[in-house]
Amino acid sequence: MQDRFQRIHYHPKLFAIVLGLAIAISLAIAALAFPHMVESFANADNDDIMRLMSVRQWLAGQSWFDMVQYRIVPPEGIFIHWSRYVDAGIAAILVPLSFIFETETAEMLAVVIWPTLLKIALVVLVGFATRRLFDARVACIAVIFTMIWVVTSSFYFRPGRIDHHNVQILMMFVLTFAALWPSRPIAGGVVAGVAAAFSMAVGLESLPFVIGVSLLLALRAIFDWTHIARARFLGFCAAVSLASVIFWLGQTAPADWLLIQCDRLSLPVFALLGIGVVAGSLPLFVVRSPVLRLFGTVLLVIIGFVLCWPVLGTCAAGPYALLSPELQAYIHGSIQEARPIHEVAPTQPGVVNAMMTPLLSGTAFALYFWMRGRDAADRNATTHDILGQCLILGLIGITASFSQLRLVLMAAPVLPVLVGYALSRFVIDYAETRNSTSALGFLVALTLMMTPVAFNAPLAQVMPESETARRAQDADCRAGEELTKLNGISPGRVLSSINLGASLIWLTHHDAYAAPYHRSPAAFYNGGLGFQLAEAAFKQHVASIGATHVLVCAGTSYGDSSYPTALATGDAQSDWLRPVPVDSEALILYEVLPEELSVD
């Protein structure tokens, strides 16, 4: 029987129109952002600024394998646990532009063009893949949702976002759609494996998602008697293993091949891959019973973990294990995306609402229609099965977000599909029944999934005033026109709060001592816990690191009874710091007087 979707009139050109408008809007956003990019980039995420500095240093002659930022915590610098592959992509845009424009203009054009190209690639992928998996109606809504959901728009794909998360998200979408593809299972498995490997090479934040999709593929292969699921899983295993090694060799110096690195593609990840490949594939060739296959897989996983524990055990406590408990607690409290959703919600209700309301409602409504269609005589079995797999990944993402808010990304690749499917079914229900309940359901679903920002204004009323004021002060302090005024001072080594370090080395000729990267406990401590010290301890700390200047944001509180807070509010009296005249209302700069800086 013909699917109900096919009985509702659909204009064949609508998909092309929607996709064309999405691309045009993406280009328009880029064009409007460029004239103001210098100022907005100064207040960008630290990772975006540090990525630009990484590209700049590589083009200036720093080794492909050398990921040290030497202008933070000089002279040793800090190691940035990223991949040069993203640098290479940005440089491929920047270098040709530098032949035409001045360096600053070329850089700003590159930081606009790079995320815009990734955004266009994402909407094209979502559109065509969703149309293939479902139909053009679902695809149109999925494209629109991708353009407006904060995760796939303003958070990671707006002009200026060049760190690496948007590349990871794009690879996660490729991995998901390839894993769900209803035909050509070997090709789908290979594409999924290469995408998974590249996402991990770019950054291991995607590892939980790769594991989740791998488990889904493995379970499908174990319990599915057809060759399709097994072929896709085996193709995935072969591709992710080979591609991971190739990408690892391409970004890791030979001297570091035997190092155990818990935050980069290295031996611990290869151990996990080996366990998964052997445990998932071997039972497929040995036994036919799904129950025995599952038992064999679990047994092989246990044996694999026992054998590989000398490598895996080092990373069991996570990438922050080598940091002091005090510093781990500070990181947990200061990096919002690494905190559970229930801890972030009280201080950033608007962010949580914009991310989670579409996810929760989209998953719930899609689940409702999936349940309703289980026994329908005219349902498409393949579509129903694909939707079920999308729901599993969506539920995994929701569950994971209660561990860390950023793990909502585990559901990002399927959410446009879920939203598109749910809204399509509401429209079809109303078109067939003209029922007021269906119309009301559609309006409620549309509001929750497409326009959750409508709730942000009332939510902002419950946000603490101190938090709002602190963010405003931080933005003023990092403004490009303010920081560039420091170039009138002779080059020095500046101790500042943690959010100023990256901006300092980009906009000024000064070196910095603070940056939020866990590979350098010193950089984290200097601008974090170091700015919460009383005067005697702060003075001793400044003497120990050799800073020539201390920089604070006017009026900012860095912690109760901390000496930097007194410096920022003008309540401090000091014989070892001398105010330096700077024509800025947001910044206060002090010069360290070495002759007065005695350490007891």
N, C-alpha and C positions, 0 to 999 in steps of 0.2 A: 504494500500500500504506500502511496506517495506520502512523503513526510509533510507534516502540517506546515513547516516553514515554506514549502514550495507553493502553498495555496494562497500565500499573502503576496500581493503585487509588490514587485521590487524593480526599480529602474536600473537597468544594467550599467549605466554610467555613474551611478551614485558613488560606488567604491572609488573609482578613479578621481572623482571630484573631491571626496573627503581626503584621500591620500595626497592629492595635489595641494589642497588647502593646508594640510599639516606641514608639508615641506615648505610652502610659501611662508607660513607663519613662523616657522623655525628660522628661515632666512631673514625675515623682517625683524625678529627679536634680536638676531645677531647684529644687523645693521644699526638698530637703535641703541644697542649696548656699546658699540665700539667707541663713539665719541666720549663716553664717560668711563672707559675701562680703566684708565690709570687710577682714578680715584676709587672706583669700586673694588679694583683688585687689591688695593692697599688694605681693605677690610675683608678680603677673601679669607677662606680657610687657610690655616698655616700650611697644610699639605700642598695646596695649589701654589702658593708662593715658593715653597721649598722645591716643588717640581720644576718651576721655572728656573730657579737657581741651579738645579741639577743639570738641566739642559744647557744653560749658559756656561757652566763650568766644563761640561763635556765638549762643547763646541770650541771652548778656549784651549783644549788640549788635555784635559784630565782623562785618565784611562777609562776605557769602556767598563772594566771590572772594578774600578775604584769609585765606590759610592759614598765616600767620606765628604762631609761638608766641613771644610777646614776653617770657615769663618765663624763657626759657633764653637765655643769652648776652645779657643786657640791655645797653643798651636796644634794640639792633637786632633781637634775636630771631632765630629760625631758621625757614626756610621748610620746611614739611612737604609733600611731594609727593603728597598724597592728594586724594581727591574728597569734596566736600560731600554727595554723594548718600548715602553711608553715614551721615554725620552726620544727614541729614534723616530716615532710617529710624529711627535710635535716638531722635531728638528726638520723632518721632511717638508713641513709647511714653512717653518721659520727661515731656513737657509735661502730658498728661492726668493722669499719676500725681502730678505736683507740686501739682495742685489738691487732692489728697486727703492726701498724706503730706508730711513734711518733706523738704527738698531732698536730704539725704544718703540717706534711705530710698528716695526716688523714683529716684535715680541707681543705687543698688544693685539695685533691682527691674528697672530698664531693662537693666542689663548682664547680668542673668540671663535676662530674657524674650527679648531680641533673638537671641542665639545659639540659644536653645531653639526659637524659631519657625523659624529657618533649618534647624535639625536636623530638625524635623518635616517641613518642606517637602522636605528632601532624601530622607528615608526614604519619604515618599509618592511622590515622583517616581521613585525607584529601584524601588519596588514595582510601581507601575502600568506604568511603561515596560518593565521587564524582563518582566512578565507578557505585555505586548503583543508584545515582540520574540521571546520564547521561550514560556514557559508559567508557570503559577502555582507549580509546584514550584521552578523556578529562581528565581522572584521571592521566594519565602519565604526561601530561603537567602541571596539577595542582600541582603534587608532585614536579616537577622540579622547578616551580615558588616558591613554599613554601620554597625550599632549598636556593633560591638566593635572594628573596625579603628582603630588609634590616629589615623590621619589624619582619618577622618570622625567621630571621637568626641572623645577627650581632647585631641588636639593643637589642633584648630581649631573644634570645635563644643561644647565644654564651657561651662558658665556662666562668664561673665567674658570670653570671647573675643569682642571687639567690634572688632578692628582693621579688616580688610577681606578677609582671606584666605578666610574662610568664605563671604562673598558671591561671591568669585571662583570658589571650588570649586563652589558651587551653579550658577553660570552655566556652568561647564565641563561639568557634568552635563547641563544643558539643551541646550547646544550639541551634545554627543555624541549624545544620544538623538534629537534632531531630525535630525541628519545621518544616523543609521542607520535612521530610520523607513521602513518598507517601502512605505508608501502616501502619498498627498497630497504629492508631492515639492516643489511650489512652496511650500506652507504650511510644510513642514519646513525648506526652505532659508531662508525668511524668519525663522522662529523661531530657527534656528541663527545667522543673521546678527545679529539683535538681541541675542541672548545674548552672542555674541562681542564686539560693540561695547560692551556694558555692562561686561563683564568687563575690557576694556582701559581703559575710562573710570575704573573703580574702581582699577585698578593695572596697570601694564604687566608684572607678573610672569607674567601669563597669555599674553603675546604668543607665546612659543614654542609653547604648546599650540594657540593659534588658527592659527598658521602650519601646524602639523602636520595639523590637521583640514582646513584649506583645501587643502593638497596632496593629501590623501586624496580629497576631493571633486573636485578638478580632475582627478586621474588617472582617477577613475571616469568622469567626463564625457568625457575624451579617448578612452578605450578601450571605452566602453560605447556600442553602437549604438542602444540604446533611448532614448526621450525622457525617461525618468524621471531618470536620472543627470544629464543636461544641464539639465533643468528645476530640479532641486534646486540644482545649482551656480549657475545663473544667478540663482535666487531668493536664494541666499546672498550672491552678489556685490552685488546691488542693495540688499539689506537692511543688510549690514555697512557699506557705503559711506554710505548715507543716515543710518543710526542713529549711526554714529561722529561724523559732522558735528553732528548734533543734540545728542548727549551732550557733545561738545566745546564747543559754543556755550553749553551750559547751565552749564558749570563753569569756563569760561575768561573772564577779563575782556577786554573789547574791546582794551584797550591791549596785551594779551599775545598777540593772535592771530597775529602774525608771528614770535613768538619760537620758536627751535628748542630744545625741551626733550626731553632723551633719556630721562627717567624718567616722562613723562606723555603722555597722548594729545595729540599736536600734529603739526606739519608732517612730521617724519620718518615717523611712523606712516601719515599720509595718503599720503606718497610710496610706502611699501611697499604700501598698499592699492591705489593706482592702478596700480602695476606688476602686482600679482597679478590684479586684475580685468581689465585689458586683455590681459595675456599669457595668462590662462587662458580667457577667453571669446571673444576675436576669432578664433582658429583654429577654433573650433567652427562659426562661420558661413561660413568661407572654404573649408575643405578637409574631405573625408570620410575620408581615410586616417588612422588613428590614429597611424601613425609620423610622417606629415607634420604632424599636429596637435601631437605632442610636440615635434618639431623647431621648429615655429613658436613654441610656448610658450617653449622654452628661449632661442631667439633674441630674442624680445621681452623676456624677463626681463633678458638681458644688455644690450640697448639701453636698457631702462628704468633699470637701475642706472647706466649711463654718464651718461644725461641727468640723473638725480636725485642724482648723487654729491655735488654741492655741499651738498645738504641731508642726505643719508644719511651722508656721510663724517664729519660732526661727531660722530656717535654711534657710529662704528665701533668705538671703543675702549671703549664701555660707559659707564655712568653715573658711574664713579669716575675717569674719565680726567683730570679737572681737579685731582684730589688728588695730593699728593706721593707718590713711590714708597714712602716709609716708611709713610705713612698707608694706602696701598693694601695693603701687606703686613700691617699691623696688622688692617685690616678682614677680610682674607682669613683671618687666623688666629683672629680673635675671633668672627666670625659663622659658627657651625657649619653652618647650613643652606645657606650659600653655598659650602661646600667640597665637594670630591669625596667620594664615599662611602668610598673607601679611606683617606682622611685622617681622616674622622670616626670610623670604626669602632674604632680603638685606644683612644680616650678615651670614646666613648659607644656601646659595643657593644650595650647594651640598646635604645637608640633605633633604631639601624640594624637590629637584628633585628626589632623590632616593626613597622617600616615595610617592610623589604625581603623578609623571609622569606615573608609572604603573597603579595607581588607575584611573586617568583621562582617559588614553588611553584604558585601559581594559574595563572600564564601557562604554565608547563611542562605541568601536567596538562591544561589546556584545549587546548593545542597537541597533546598526545597524542591526545585524543579527536577533535579536528578532523582530524588526519591519518588516524585510524582510520575516520572517517566519510566520507572523500572518495569512496570507491568503493562505499559501502553502497547497495544497491538501494532501501532504504526511507528514505533520509535526506530531510529537507526542504531543498530547494535554497536557499530564502530564509534559513532559519535558519543553514545552513552558511555562507552568504555573510556574514551579519551577524557571526557568530562570527569569521570570518576577519578582518574589519575591526577587531573588538575586539582580536584578537591583534596586529595591526599596531601599534595604539596602545599596547598593553601593552609590546611589544618596544621601541618608541620611548622609552617612559618608563624602562624598565630601562637602555637605552643612555644616556639623558640624565642619569640619576642618577650616572653615573661622571664627569660634568662638574660638577654641583652636586646635592647631596642633595635640595634642595627641588624639583628637576625631576622627582622621583618623582610629583609631582602630575599630570604629563602622562598617567600611567596610571591615576590615581585614578578617573575616570569609568567606566572599563571593568572595573576589577578586581572589583567586586561581581558583575558579569555572568559574568566568567571563573570566579570561585570558585563561584558558584551553579551554573553549567553543569557544571563538573568534578565537584563533589560529587553532583549529580543523576545523572550518568552512572555514578558508582561505585555509588550506591544501586541503580540499575536493573540494572547488571551483576550485583550480588549477588542481587537479587530474582529474576532470571531463571536464574542458574546455581547459586546457593548454593555458590559456589566460595570456599574459604578465602583464595585469593590476592586475590580481589576485596574480601573483608572486610578483609584486612590493608592493601590499598591504600587503602581508604576511611579506616581509622583513621590511617594515616600522613598522608594528605592533610588530614584533619580537624585533626590536631594542628598541621601546618605552617601551614595557612591560617587556622584559627580561634583557636588558642591558642599563638601563638609566644611569648607572655610566659612560658610554662613554662620557656623556656631562659634567661630573664633572670637568674635567681638565680646559676647557674654563670658566666654571662658577667660578672656584677658582680665576680666574684673577680679577673678580669684587669684591671679598671679601676684606674688609678693611685690610690693612697690620697690623694695630694696633690690630685687633681682632685675626689674625693669630699669632702674636707675643705673645699676652696675653695667648693664649691657650698653646703655647709651654713652656712659663715660668711656667704656672700652672702645667703642666705635670712634668717638671723638679723638681719642688718644692715638689710634692707628691711622688716622686720616693722612693721606699722602701729602697734602699741603702742610701739615704739621711736622711730620717726620723729616721731610726734606730740609726743614730749617736747621736741622742738626748738622747739615753739611758745612755750615759756617764755622763749626768747631773743628779743630785739628783731629785727625783720625785717632780713635781710642778704642778701648775694650770696655764695652758698656754692659753693666749688670742691670737687667730690667725684669719685669714680670714675664711670665712664660708666653703670653700671647703677642709680645712685641718682638721677640727674637728674629723670626723669619722676615717680618716687615723691615726691621732695622737693616739687615744685610742686603735686602733688595733695594731699598730707597736711599741708603746712606753709605758712606765709606767707612763706617764704624764696624767693628766686630762685636759679636754678642756672646752672652754666656747662658742664655736660656732658650729652650725649645722643647716641645712636648713629644720627645721620641725616646722610647724605653731602652733603646740600645745604649743610651747615655744617661745613666743615673744622675750624673753631675748636672747635665743640662735641665733635667726635670726638677732636680732639687733646687738649683739656683733660682729659678724663676717661680717655683711653687712654694715648697716648704721654707725655702730661704727667705721669702718675702713675708713670712709669718713670725720671724724671730724678733725678740726684744733687742734693745740697742747693743748691749755688750756682745751678745752672740752674733748679731748681724755685723758688727764691726770686725769681729774675729773672722767671720766668713768672708767678708770683702778682702781682708788682708790675705787670707789663705789662697784665694783664686787669682789675685793680682789684677783686679778690675781698676781701670783708671777713672770711670764715671759710674754713677748710679742714676738711673732714669725712672721716674714715677709718673703716674697719670694724676693730674691735679684733682683733688677731692675724692680720690678712690680709697676705699677701705680694703686692705689686703688681709685683714685679720684683726681681731680684737687685741689691743695692746701691742701690736707689732710696730717696730720702728719705721718701716717703710710707709705705714699708714700715717704716722706723725709727720714724716717728710712730705707726704702728698697733701696733707691738710694744713701745713704750715705751723704745726704745733711742736716741731722738733728744734732743739738747740744743739749744735754740734761744733766741735773744734777740729774735727777730722774730715768734714765735708764742706766744700765751699760752693755756694750757688753760682751757676753759670748763666749769664743773661741769654735767654732765648726768647725770640719774639713769638711766643706761643701761649695761649690761654689753657691749652690742654696738657702740655708737657712741662715737667719741672726737672731740670738736669743739675746734678751735683758733680763736682770734681773731687776725686779722692786726693787728700793731702798725704803723701807718703811719709813725710817727716812727723806727722801727728798720728800715724797709724801704727802704733806699737801694739803687739799682741802679747798678752800676759801668758 
